[in-house]
């Protein structure tokens, strides 16, 4: 079990914090786990796909849909929430919006060549260790490093 690090509200009051759902997109290639990161639209930092709650979707389904839109991921979410990380989302000229992101594993079956945000983002497969070094959020880095895919038959 991964130890949860304390979260940061980034100076906000509890009522000011927003929740997002994030996808830890992965594959196992030659026995090695690889993680797919995408770039953010604004700063081009390496991130995991994430977005706001969607009406009629579970958190895991929302995370998987964000993975499709942001990275062209064709796959299925697995299991429950892997953990939570915090970050400050830059919103135009306004102050940063404090967010808590719930992370869900999404096993990637394939990547589409055409997807909604293809022209706005880059995507790259990397090892867990390399991915953890690329992301800015220490809590997310720790979740990535500690991630172990489920073994045995994969169920949706």
Chimera marker file (.cmm) of the C-alpha trace (Angstrom):
<marker_set name="trace">
<marker id="1" x="0.000" y="0.000" z="0.000" r="1" g="1" b="0" radius="0.5"/>
<marker id="2" x="1.271" y="3.436" z="-0.935" r="1" g="1" b="0" radius="0.5"/>
<marker id="3" x="1.499" y="5.910" z="1.911" r="1" g="1" b="0" radius="0.5"/>
<marker id="4" x="-0.613" y="8.997" z="1.133" r="1" g="1" b="0" radius="0.5"/>
<marker id="5" x="1.328" y="12.233" z="1.405" r="1" g="1" b="0" radius="0.5"/>
<marker id="6" x="-0.368" y="15.248" z="3.003" r="1" g="1" b="0" radius="0.5"/>
<marker id="7" x="-2.244" y="17.361" z="0.470" r="1" g="1" b="0" radius="0.5"/>
<marker id="8" x="-1.926" y="21.099" z="-0.009" r="1" g="1" b="0" radius="0.5"/>
<marker id="9" x="-4.834" y="23.490" z="-0.400" r="1" g="1" b="0" radius="0.5"/>
<marker id="10" x="-2.391" y="25.989" z="-1.931" r="1" g="1" b="0" radius="0.5"/>
<marker id="11" x="-3.548" y="28.695" z="0.487" r="1" g="1" b="0" radius="0.5"/>
<marker id="12" x="-7.257" y="28.308" z="-0.282" r="1" g="1" b="0" radius="0.5"/>
<marker id="13" x="-10.196" y="27.710" z="2.023" r="1" g="1" b="0" radius="0.5"/>
<marker id="14" x="-11.754" y="24.248" z="1.957" r="1" g="1" b="0" radius="0.5"/>
<marker id="15" x="-14.779" y="25.471" z="-0.005" r="1" g="1" b="0" radius="0.5"/>
<marker id="16" x="-12.546" y="26.878" z="-2.730" r="1" g="1" b="0" radius="0.5"/>
<marker id="17" x="-10.973" y="23.529" z="-3.657" r="1" g="1" b="0" radius="0.5"/>
<marker id="18" x="-12.188" y="21.730" z="-6.785" r="1" g="1" b="0" radius="0.5"/>
<marker id="19" x="-12.026" y="18.014" z="-7.588" r="1" g="1" b="0" radius="0.5"/>
<marker id="20" x="-10.762" y="16.513" z="-10.822" r="1" g="1" b="0" radius="0.5"/>
<marker id="21" x="-10.396" y="12.936" z="-12.025" r="1" g="1" b="0" radius="0.5"/>
<marker id="22" x="-7.044" y="11.847" z="-13.476" r="1" g="1" b="0" radius="0.5"/>
<marker id="23" x="-5.909" y="8.844" z="-15.514" r="1" g="1" b="0" radius="0.5"/>
<marker id="24" x="-2.678" y="6.947" z="-14.933" r="1" g="1" b="0" radius="0.5"/>
<marker id="25" x="-2.492" y="5.442" z="-18.419" r="1" g="1" b="0" radius="0.5"/>
<marker id="26" x="-0.193" y="2.441" z="-18.597" r="1" g="1" b="0" radius="0.5"/>
<marker id="27" x="0.901" y="-0.580" z="-20.578" r="1" g="1" b="0" radius="0.5"/>
<marker id="28" x="3.207" y="-3.502" z="-19.872" r="1" g="1" b="0" radius="0.5"/>
<marker id="29" x="5.782" y="-3.986" z="-22.610" r="1" g="1" b="0" radius="0.5"/>
<marker id="30" x="8.393" y="-6.754" z="-22.392" r="1" g="1" b="0" radius="0.5"/>
<marker id="31" x="7.552" y="-7.144" z="-18.712" r="1" g="1" b="0" radius="0.5"/>
<marker id="32" x="8.122" y="-3.443" z="-17.931" r="1" g="1" b="0" radius="0.5"/>
<marker id="33" x="5.417" y="-1.008" z="-16.881" r="1" g="1" b="0" radius="0.5"/>
<marker id="34" x="5.280" y="2.142" z="-18.992" r="1" g="1" b="0" radius="0.5"/>
<marker id="35" x="3.231" y="5.265" z="-18.232" r="1" g="1" b="0" radius="0.5"/>
<marker id="36" x="1.804" y="7.654" z="-20.816" r="1" g="1" b="0" radius="0.5"/>
<marker id="37" x="2.213" y="11.354" z="-20.055" r="1" g="1" b="0" radius="0.5"/>
<marker id="38" x="0.794" y="14.235" z="-22.072" r="1" g="1" b="0" radius="0.5"/>
<marker id="39" x="1.741" y="17.895" z="-22.118" r="1" g="1" b="0" radius="0.5"/>
<marker id="40" x="-0.499" y="20.554" z="-20.652" r="1" g="1" b="0" radius="0.5"/>
<marker id="41" x="-2.008" y="22.961" z="-23.169" r="1" g="1" b="0" radius="0.5"/>
<marker id="42" x="-0.665" y="26.153" z="-21.632" r="1" g="1" b="0" radius="0.5"/>
<marker id="43" x="2.741" y="25.550" z="-20.066" r="1" g="1" b="0" radius="0.5"/>
<marker id="44" x="3.548" y="22.305" z="-21.936" r="1" g="1" b="0" radius="0.5"/>
<marker id="45" x="4.495" y="20.589" z="-18.649" r="1" g="1" b="0" radius="0.5"/>
<marker id="46" x="4.270" y="16.787" z="-18.522" r="1" g="1" b="0" radius="0.5"/>
<marker id="47" x="1.044" y="15.718" z="-16.786" r="1" g="1" b="0" radius="0.5"/>
<marker id="48" x="-1.421" y="12.847" z="-16.604" r="1" g="1" b="0" radius="0.5"/>
<marker id="49" x="-4.754" y="13.410" z="-18.376" r="1" g="1" b="0" radius="0.5"/>
<marker id="50" x="-7.345" y="14.871" z="-16.028" r="1" g="1" b="0" radius="0.5"/>
<marker id="51" x="-10.564" y="16.845" z="-16.005" r="1" g="1" b="0" radius="0.5"/>
<marker id="52" x="-13.718" y="17.860" z="-14.236" r="1" g="1" b="0" radius="0.5"/>
<marker id="53" x="-16.516" y="15.517" z="-13.081" r="1" g="1" b="0" radius="0.5"/>
<marker id="54" x="-18.976" y="14.599" z="-15.854" r="1" g="1" b="0" radius="0.5"/>
<marker id="55" x="-22.693" y="14.139" z="-15.394" r="1" g="1" b="0" radius="0.5"/>
<marker id="56" x="-23.703" y="10.480" z="-15.609" r="1" g="1" b="0" radius="0.5"/>
<marker id="57" x="-20.094" y="9.180" z="-15.472" r="1" g="1" b="0" radius="0.5"/>
<marker id="58" x="-18.240" y="7.541" z="-12.604" r="1" g="1" b="0" radius="0.5"/>
<marker id="59" x="-14.931" y="9.133" z="-11.580" r="1" g="1" b="0" radius="0.5"/>
<marker id="60" x="-13.027" y="6.311" z="-13.329" r="1" g="1" b="0" radius="0.5"/>
<marker id="61" x="-15.099" y="6.731" z="-16.513" r="1" g="1" b="0" radius="0.5"/>
<marker id="62" x="-14.450" y="10.500" z="-16.438" r="1" g="1" b="0" radius="0.5"/>
<marker id="63" x="-10.701" y="9.862" z="-16.106" r="1" g="1" b="0" radius="0.5"/>
<marker id="64" x="-10.765" y="7.428" z="-19.050" r="1" g="1" b="0" radius="0.5"/>
<marker id="65" x="-12.678" y="9.920" z="-21.200" r="1" g="1" b="0" radius="0.5"/>
<marker id="66" x="-10.093" y="12.613" z="-20.397" r="1" g="1" b="0" radius="0.5"/>
<marker id="67" x="-7.367" y="10.142" z="-21.429" r="1" g="1" b="0" radius="0.5"/>
<marker id="68" x="-9.124" y="9.743" z="-24.788" r="1" g="1" b="0" radius="0.5"/>
<marker id="69" x="-9.567" y="13.489" z="-25.342" r="1" g="1" b="0" radius="0.5"/>
<marker id="70" x="-6.062" y="14.502" z="-24.230" r="1" g="1" b="0" radius="0.5"/>
<marker id="71" x="-3.993" y="11.519" z="-25.364" r="1" g="1" b="0" radius="0.5"/>
<marker id="72" x="-6.022" y="9.404" z="-27.781" r="1" g="1" b="0" radius="0.5"/>
<marker id="73" x="-6.081" y="6.540" z="-25.280" r="1" g="1" b="0" radius="0.5"/>
<marker id="74" x="-8.246" y="3.550" z="-26.102" r="1" g="1" b="0" radius="0.5"/>
<marker id="75" x="-8.516" y="1.525" z="-22.919" r="1" g="1" b="0" radius="0.5"/>
<marker id="76" x="-10.466" y="0.762" z="-19.787" r="1" g="1" b="0" radius="0.5"/>
<marker id="77" x="-10.232" y="2.024" z="-16.222" r="1" g="1" b="0" radius="0.5"/>
<marker id="78" x="-9.248" y="-0.587" z="-13.630" r="1" g="1" b="0" radius="0.5"/>
<marker id="79" x="-10.145" y="-0.763" z="-9.989" r="1" g="1" b="0" radius="0.5"/>
<marker id="80" x="-10.664" y="2.068" z="-7.547" r="1" g="1" b="0" radius="0.5"/>
<marker id="81" x="-8.869" y="5.285" z="-6.825" r="1" g="1" b="0" radius="0.5"/>
<marker id="82" x="-5.074" y="4.840" z="-6.611" r="1" g="1" b="0" radius="0.5"/>
<marker id="83" x="-4.689" y="7.970" z="-4.490" r="1" g="1" b="0" radius="0.5"/>
<marker id="84" x="-5.155" y="11.712" z="-4.445" r="1" g="1" b="0" radius="0.5"/>
<marker id="85" x="-2.769" y="14.525" z="-5.308" r="1" g="1" b="0" radius="0.5"/>
<marker id="86" x="-3.093" y="18.291" z="-5.144" r="1" g="1" b="0" radius="0.5"/>
<marker id="87" x="-2.037" y="21.016" z="-7.530" r="1" g="1" b="0" radius="0.5"/>
<marker id="88" x="-2.821" y="24.636" z="-8.403" r="1" g="1" b="0" radius="0.5"/>
<marker id="89" x="-4.551" y="24.987" z="-11.788" r="1" g="1" b="0" radius="0.5"/>
<marker id="90" x="-3.736" y="28.196" z="-13.640" r="1" g="1" b="0" radius="0.5"/>
<marker id="91" x="-6.934" y="29.831" z="-14.930" r="1" g="1" b="0" radius="0.5"/>
<marker id="92" x="-6.249" y="32.691" z="-17.406" r="1" g="1" b="0" radius="0.5"/>
<marker id="93" x="-5.332" y="35.892" z="-15.499" r="1" g="1" b="0" radius="0.5"/>
<marker id="94" x="-7.159" y="34.799" z="-12.342" r="1" g="1" b="0" radius="0.5"/>
<marker id="95" x="-5.462" y="33.373" z="-9.279" r="1" g="1" b="0" radius="0.5"/>
<marker id="96" x="-4.591" y="29.706" z="-9.379" r="1" g="1" b="0" radius="0.5"/>
<marker id="97" x="-7.477" y="27.374" z="-8.597" r="1" g="1" b="0" radius="0.5"/>
<marker id="98" x="-6.610" y="24.757" z="-5.946" r="1" g="1" b="0" radius="0.5"/>
<marker id="99" x="-7.516" y="21.254" z="-7.127" r="1" g="1" b="0" radius="0.5"/>
<marker id="100" x="-7.490" y="17.746" z="-5.721" r="1" g="1" b="0" radius="0.5"/>
<marker id="101" x="-7.138" y="15.069" z="-8.393" r="1" g="1" b="0" radius="0.5"/>
<marker id="102" x="-8.262" y="11.494" z="-7.790" r="1" g="1" b="0" radius="0.5"/>
<marker id="103" x="-6.048" y="9.126" z="-9.814" r="1" g="1" b="0" radius="0.5"/>
<marker id="104" x="-7.394" y="6.028" z="-11.615" r="1" g="1" b="0" radius="0.5"/>
<marker id="105" x="-5.449" y="3.384" z="-13.533" r="1" g="1" b="0" radius="0.5"/>
<marker id="106" x="-6.351" y="3.056" z="-17.217" r="1" g="1" b="0" radius="0.5"/>
<marker id="107" x="-4.867" y="0.080" z="-19.062" r="1" g="1" b="0" radius="0.5"/>
<marker id="108" x="-4.126" y="1.219" z="-22.615" r="1" g="1" b="0" radius="0.5"/>
<marker id="109" x="-5.103" y="-1.160" z="-25.416" r="1" g="1" b="0" radius="0.5"/>
<marker id="110" x="-4.023" y="1.214" z="-28.186" r="1" g="1" b="0" radius="0.5"/>
<marker id="111" x="-3.479" y="4.868" z="-29.070" r="1" g="1" b="0" radius="0.5"/>
<marker id="112" x="-5.555" y="6.613" z="-31.726" r="1" g="1" b="0" radius="0.5"/>
<marker id="113" x="-3.792" y="8.657" z="-34.385" r="1" g="1" b="0" radius="0.5"/>
<marker id="114" x="-6.661" y="11.189" z="-34.358" r="1" g="1" b="0" radius="0.5"/>
<marker id="115" x="-8.200" y="12.465" z="-31.130" r="1" g="1" b="0" radius="0.5"/>
<marker id="116" x="-9.797" y="15.715" z="-29.899" r="1" g="1" b="0" radius="0.5"/>
<marker id="117" x="-6.714" y="17.504" z="-28.469" r="1" g="1" b="0" radius="0.5"/>
<marker id="118" x="-4.027" y="16.070" z="-30.786" r="1" g="1" b="0" radius="0.5"/>
<marker id="119" x="-2.994" y="19.479" z="-32.122" r="1" g="1" b="0" radius="0.5"/>
<marker id="120" x="-2.683" y="20.930" z="-28.589" r="1" g="1" b="0" radius="0.5"/>
<marker id="121" x="-0.626" y="18.272" z="-26.797" r="1" g="1" b="0" radius="0.5"/>
<marker id="122" x="2.263" y="15.851" z="-27.120" r="1" g="1" b="0" radius="0.5"/>
<marker id="123" x="2.214" y="12.370" z="-25.602" r="1" g="1" b="0" radius="0.5"/>
<marker id="124" x="5.058" y="10.073" z="-24.611" r="1" g="1" b="0" radius="0.5"/>
<marker id="125" x="5.516" y="6.619" z="-23.106" r="1" g="1" b="0" radius="0.5"/>
<marker id="126" x="8.106" y="6.436" z="-20.322" r="1" g="1" b="0" radius="0.5"/>
<marker id="127" x="9.115" y="4.299" z="-17.374" r="1" g="1" b="0" radius="0.5"/>
<marker id="128" x="7.505" y="4.959" z="-13.992" r="1" g="1" b="0" radius="0.5"/>
<marker id="129" x="10.785" y="6.427" z="-12.758" r="1" g="1" b="0" radius="0.5"/>
<marker id="130" x="11.132" y="8.795" z="-15.743" r="1" g="1" b="0" radius="0.5"/>
<marker id="131" x="7.455" y="9.819" z="-15.487" r="1" g="1" b="0" radius="0.5"/>
<marker id="132" x="7.808" y="10.545" z="-11.768" r="1" g="1" b="0" radius="0.5"/>
<marker id="133" x="10.749" y="12.841" z="-12.548" r="1" g="1" b="0" radius="0.5"/>
<marker id="134" x="8.822" y="14.690" z="-15.278" r="1" g="1" b="0" radius="0.5"/>
<marker id="135" x="5.662" y="15.571" z="-13.313" r="1" g="1" b="0" radius="0.5"/>
<marker id="136" x="5.743" y="18.659" z="-11.083" r="1" g="1" b="0" radius="0.5"/>
<marker id="137" x="3.535" y="17.350" z="-8.255" r="1" g="1" b="0" radius="0.5"/>
<marker id="138" x="5.440" y="15.327" z="-5.612" r="1" g="1" b="0" radius="0.5"/>
<marker id="139" x="2.283" y="13.451" z="-4.549" r="1" g="1" b="0" radius="0.5"/>
<marker id="140" x="1.627" y="12.373" z="-8.155" r="1" g="1" b="0" radius="0.5"/>
<marker id="141" x="5.269" y="11.347" z="-8.586" r="1" g="1" b="0" radius="0.5"/>
<marker id="142" x="5.003" y="9.124" z="-5.536" r="1" g="1" b="0" radius="0.5"/>
<marker id="143" x="1.766" y="7.526" z="-6.802" r="1" g="1" b="0" radius="0.5"/>
<marker id="144" x="3.401" y="6.820" z="-10.169" r="1" g="1" b="0" radius="0.5"/>
<marker id="145" x="6.496" y="5.267" z="-8.571" r="1" g="1" b="0" radius="0.5"/>
<marker id="146" x="4.386" y="3.047" z="-6.322" r="1" g="1" b="0" radius="0.5"/>
<marker id="147" x="1.955" y="1.934" z="-9.029" r="1" g="1" b="0" radius="0.5"/>
<marker id="148" x="1.727" y="-1.799" z="-9.705" r="1" g="1" b="0" radius="0.5"/>
<marker id="149" x="-0.770" y="-3.021" z="-12.319" r="1" g="1" b="0" radius="0.5"/>
<marker id="150" x="-3.264" y="-5.651" z="-11.327" r="1" g="1" b="0" radius="0.5"/>
<marker id="151" x="-2.226" y="-9.178" z="-12.237" r="1" g="1" b="0" radius="0.5"/>
<marker id="152" x="-4.387" y="-11.841" z="-13.784" r="1" g="1" b="0" radius="0.5"/>
<marker id="153" x="-7.432" y="-11.392" z="-16.030" r="1" g="1" b="0" radius="0.5"/>
<marker id="154" x="-8.217" y="-7.713" z="-16.622" r="1" g="1" b="0" radius="0.5"/>
<marker id="155" x="-11.803" y="-6.711" z="-15.923" r="1" g="1" b="0" radius="0.5"/>
<marker id="156" x="-13.504" y="-3.432" z="-16.772" r="1" g="1" b="0" radius="0.5"/>
<link id1="1" id2="2" r="1" g="1" b="0" radius="0.2"/>
<link id1="2" id2="3" r="1" g="1" b="0" radius="0.2"/>
<link id1="3" id2="4" r="1" g="1" b="0" radius="0.2"/>
<link id1="4" id2="5" r="1" g="1" b="0" radius="0.2"/>
<link id1="5" id2="6" r="1" g="1" b="0" radius="0.2"/>
<link id1="6" id2="7" r="1" g="1" b="0" radius="0.2"/>
<link id1="7" id2="8" r="1" g="1" b="0" radius="0.2"/>
<link id1="8" id2="9" r="1" g="1" b="0" radius="0.2"/>
<link id1="9" id2="10" r="1" g="1" b="0" radius="0.2"/>
<link id1="10" id2="11" r="1" g="1" b="0" radius="0.2"/>
<link id1="11" id2="12" r="1" g="1" b="0" radius="0.2"/>
<link id1="12" id2="13" r="1" g="1" b="0" radius="0.2"/>
<link id1="13" id2="14" r="1" g="1" b="0" radius="0.2"/>
<link id1="14" id2="15" r="1" g="1" b="0" radius="0.2"/>
<link id1="15" id2="16" r="1" g="1" b="0" radius="0.2"/>
<link id1="16" id2="17" r="1" g="1" b="0" radius="0.2"/>
<link id1="17" id2="18" r="1" g="1" b="0" radius="0.2"/>
<link id1="18" id2="19" r="1" g="1" b="0" radius="0.2"/>
<link id1="19" id2="20" r="1" g="1" b="0" radius="0.2"/>
<link id1="20" id2="21" r="1" g="1" b="0" radius="0.2"/>
<link id1="21" id2="22" r="1" g="1" b="0" radius="0.2"/>
<link id1="22" id2="23" r="1" g="1" b="0" radius="0.2"/>
<link id1="23" id2="24" r="1" g="1" b="0" radius="0.2"/>
<link id1="24" id2="25" r="1" g="1" b="0" radius="0.2"/>
<link id1="25" id2="26" r="1" g="1" b="0" radius="0.2"/>
<link id1="26" id2="27" r="1" g="1" b="0" radius="0.2"/>
<link id1="27" id2="28" r="1" g="1" b="0" radius="0.2"/>
<link id1="28" id2="29" r="1" g="1" b="0" radius="0.2"/>
<link id1="29" id2="30" r="1" g="1" b="0" radius="0.2"/>
<link id1="30" id2="31" r="1" g="1" b="0" radius="0.2"/>
<link id1="31" id2="32" r="1" g="1" b="0" radius="0.2"/>
<link id1="32" id2="33" r="1" g="1" b="0" radius="0.2"/>
<link id1="33" id2="34" r="1" g="1" b="0" radius="0.2"/>
<link id1="34" id2="35" r="1" g="1" b="0" radius="0.2"/>
<link id1="35" id2="36" r="1" g="1" b="0" radius="0.2"/>
<link id1="36" id2="37" r="1" g="1" b="0" radius="0.2"/>
<link id1="37" id2="38" r="1" g="1" b="0" radius="0.2"/>
<link id1="38" id2="39" r="1" g="1" b="0" radius="0.2"/>
<link id1="39" id2="40" r="1" g="1" b="0" radius="0.2"/>
<link id1="40" id2="41" r="1" g="1" b="0" radius="0.2"/>
<link id1="41" id2="42" r="1" g="1" b="0" radius="0.2"/>
<link id1="42" id2="43" r="1" g="1" b="0" radius="0.2"/>
<link id1="43" id2="44" r="1" g="1" b="0" radius="0.2"/>
<link id1="44" id2="45" r="1" g="1" b="0" radius="0.2"/>
<link id1="45" id2="46" r="1" g="1" b="0" radius="0.2"/>
<link id1="46" id2="47" r="1" g="1" b="0" radius="0.2"/>
<link id1="47" id2="48" r="1" g="1" b="0" radius="0.2"/>
<link id1="48" id2="49" r="1" g="1" b="0" radius="0.2"/>
<link id1="49" id2="50" r="1" g="1" b="0" radius="0.2"/>
<link id1="50" id2="51" r="1" g="1" b="0" radius="0.2"/>
<link id1="51" id2="52" r="1" g="1" b="0" radius="0.2"/>
<link id1="52" id2="53" r="1" g="1" b="0" radius="0.2"/>
<link id1="53" id2="54" r="1" g="1" b="0" radius="0.2"/>
<link id1="54" id2="55" r="1" g="1" b="0" radius="0.2"/>
<link id1="55" id2="56" r="1" g="1" b="0" radius="0.2"/>
<link id1="56" id2="57" r="1" g="1" b="0" radius="0.2"/>
<link id1="57" id2="58" r="1" g="1" b="0" radius="0.2"/>
<link id1="58" id2="59" r="1" g="1" b="0" radius="0.2"/>
<link id1="59" id2="60" r="1" g="1" b="0" radius="0.2"/>
<link id1="60" id2="61" r="1" g="1" b="0" radius="0.2"/>
<link id1="61" id2="62" r="1" g="1" b="0" radius="0.2"/>
<link id1="62" id2="63" r="1" g="1" b="0" radius="0.2"/>
<link id1="63" id2="64" r="1" g="1" b="0" radius="0.2"/>
<link id1="64" id2="65" r="1" g="1" b="0" radius="0.2"/>
<link id1="65" id2="66" r="1" g="1" b="0" radius="0.2"/>
<link id1="66" id2="67" r="1" g="1" b="0" radius="0.2"/>
<link id1="67" id2="68" r="1" g="1" b="0" radius="0.2"/>
<link id1="68" id2="69" r="1" g="1" b="0" radius="0.2"/>
<link id1="69" id2="70" r="1" g="1" b="0" radius="0.2"/>
<link id1="70" id2="71" r="1" g="1" b="0" radius="0.2"/>
<link id1="71" id2="72" r="1" g="1" b="0" radius="0.2"/>
<link id1="72" id2="73" r="1" g="1" b="0" radius="0.2"/>
<link id1="73" id2="74" r="1" g="1" b="0" radius="0.2"/>
<link id1="74" id2="75" r="1" g="1" b="0" radius="0.2"/>
<link id1="75" id2="76" r="1" g="1" b="0" radius="0.2"/>
<link id1="76" id2="77" r="1" g="1" b="0" radius="0.2"/>
<link id1="77" id2="78" r="1" g="1" b="0" radius="0.2"/>
<link id1="78" id2="79" r="1" g="1" b="0" radius="0.2"/>
<link id1="79" id2="80" r="1" g="1" b="0" radius="0.2"/>
<link id1="80" id2="81" r="1" g="1" b="0" radius="0.2"/>
<link id1="81" id2="82" r="1" g="1" b="0" radius="0.2"/>
<link id1="82" id2="83" r="1" g="1" b="0" radius="0.2"/>
<link id1="83" id2="84" r="1" g="1" b="0" radius="0.2"/>
<link id1="84" id2="85" r="1" g="1" b="0" radius="0.2"/>
<link id1="85" id2="86" r="1" g="1" b="0" radius="0.2"/>
<link id1="86" id2="87" r="1" g="1" b="0" radius="0.2"/>
<link id1="87" id2="88" r="1" g="1" b="0" radius="0.2"/>
<link id1="88" id2="89" r="1" g="1" b="0" radius="0.2"/>
<link id1="89" id2="90" r="1" g="1" b="0" radius="0.2"/>
<link id1="90" id2="91" r="1" g="1" b="0" radius="0.2"/>
<link id1="91" id2="92" r="1" g="1" b="0" radius="0.2"/>
<link id1="92" id2="93" r="1" g="1" b="0" radius="0.2"/>
<link id1="93" id2="94" r="1" g="1" b="0" radius="0.2"/>
<link id1="94" id2="95" r="1" g="1" b="0" radius="0.2"/>
<link id1="95" id2="96" r="1" g="1" b="0" radius="0.2"/>
<link id1="96" id2="97" r="1" g="1" b="0" radius="0.2"/>
<link id1="97" id2="98" r="1" g="1" b="0" radius="0.2"/>
<link id1="98" id2="99" r="1" g="1" b="0" radius="0.2"/>
<link id1="99" id2="100" r="1" g="1" b="0" radius="0.2"/>
<link id1="100" id2="101" r="1" g="1" b="0" radius="0.2"/>
<link id1="101" id2="102" r="1" g="1" b="0" radius="0.2"/>
<link id1="102" id2="103" r="1" g="1" b="0" radius="0.2"/>
<link id1="103" id2="104" r="1" g="1" b="0" radius="0.2"/>
<link id1="104" id2="105" r="1" g="1" b="0" radius="0.2"/>
<link id1="105" id2="106" r="1" g="1" b="0" radius="0.2"/>
<link id1="106" id2="107" r="1" g="1" b="0" radius="0.2"/>
<link id1="107" id2="108" r="1" g="1" b="0" radius="0.2"/>
<link id1="108" id2="109" r="1" g="1" b="0" radius="0.2"/>
<link id1="109" id2="110" r="1" g="1" b="0" radius="0.2"/>
<link id1="110" id2="111" r="1" g="1" b="0" radius="0.2"/>
<link id1="111" id2="112" r="1" g="1" b="0" radius="0.2"/>
<link id1="112" id2="113" r="1" g="1" b="0" radius="0.2"/>
<link id1="113" id2="114" r="1" g="1" b="0" radius="0.2"/>
<link id1="114" id2="115" r="1" g="1" b="0" radius="0.2"/>
<link id1="115" id2="116" r="1" g="1" b="0" radius="0.2"/>
<link id1="116" id2="117" r="1" g="1" b="0" radius="0.2"/>
<link id1="117" id2="118" r="1" g="1" b="0" radius="0.2"/>
<link id1="118" id2="119" r="1" g="1" b="0" radius="0.2"/>
<link id1="119" id2="120" r="1" g="1" b="0" radius="0.2"/>
<link id1="120" id2="121" r="1" g="1" b="0" radius="0.2"/>
<link id1="121" id2="122" r="1" g="1" b="0" radius="0.2"/>
<link id1="122" id2="123" r="1" g="1" b="0" radius="0.2"/>
<link id1="123" id2="124" r="1" g="1" b="0" radius="0.2"/>
<link id1="124" id2="125" r="1" g="1" b="0" radius="0.2"/>
<link id1="125" id2="126" r="1" g="1" b="0" radius="0.2"/>
<link id1="126" id2="127" r="1" g="1" b="0" radius="0.2"/>
<link id1="127" id2="128" r="1" g="1" b="0" radius="0.2"/>
<link id1="128" id2="129" r="1" g="1" b="0" radius="0.2"/>
<link id1="129" id2="130" r="1" g="1" b="0" radius="0.2"/>
<link id1="130" id2="131" r="1" g="1" b="0" radius="0.2"/>
<link id1="131" id2="132" r="1" g="1" b="0" radius="0.2"/>
<link id1="132" id2="133" r="1" g="1" b="0" radius="0.2"/>
<link id1="133" id2="134" r="1" g="1" b="0" radius="0.2"/>
<link id1="134" id2="135" r="1" g="1" b="0" radius="0.2"/>
<link id1="135" id2="136" r="1" g="1" b="0" radius="0.2"/>
<link id1="136" id2="137" r="1" g="1" b="0" radius="0.2"/>
<link id1="137" id2="138" r="1" g="1" b="0" radius="0.2"/>
<link id1="138" id2="139" r="1" g="1" b="0" radius="0.2"/>
<link id1="139" id2="140" r="1" g="1" b="0" radius="0.2"/>
<link id1="140" id2="141" r="1" g="1" b="0" radius="0.2"/>
<link id1="141" id2="142" r="1" g="1" b="0" radius="0.2"/>
<link id1="142" id2="143" r="1" g="1" b="0" radius="0.2"/>
<link id1="143" id2="144" r="1" g="1" b="0" radius="0.2"/>
<link id1="144" id2="145" r="1" g="1" b="0" radius="0.2"/>
<link id1="145" id2="146" r="1" g="1" b="0" radius="0.2"/>
<link id1="146" id2="147" r="1" g="1" b="0" radius="0.2"/>
<link id1="147" id2="148" r="1" g="1" b="0" radius="0.2"/>
<link id1="148" id2="149" r="1" g="1" b="0" radius="0.2"/>
<link id1="149" id2="150" r="1" g="1" b="0" radius="0.2"/>
<link id1="150" id2="151" r="1" g="1" b="0" radius="0.2"/>
<link id1="151" id2="152" r="1" g="1" b="0" radius="0.2"/>
<link id1="152" id2="153" r="1" g="1" b="0" radius="0.2"/>
<link id1="153" id2="154" r="1" g="1" b="0" radius="0.2"/>
<link id1="154" id2="155" r="1" g="1" b="0" radius="0.2"/>
<link id1="155" id2="156" r="1" g="1" b="0" radius="0.2"/>
</marker_set>
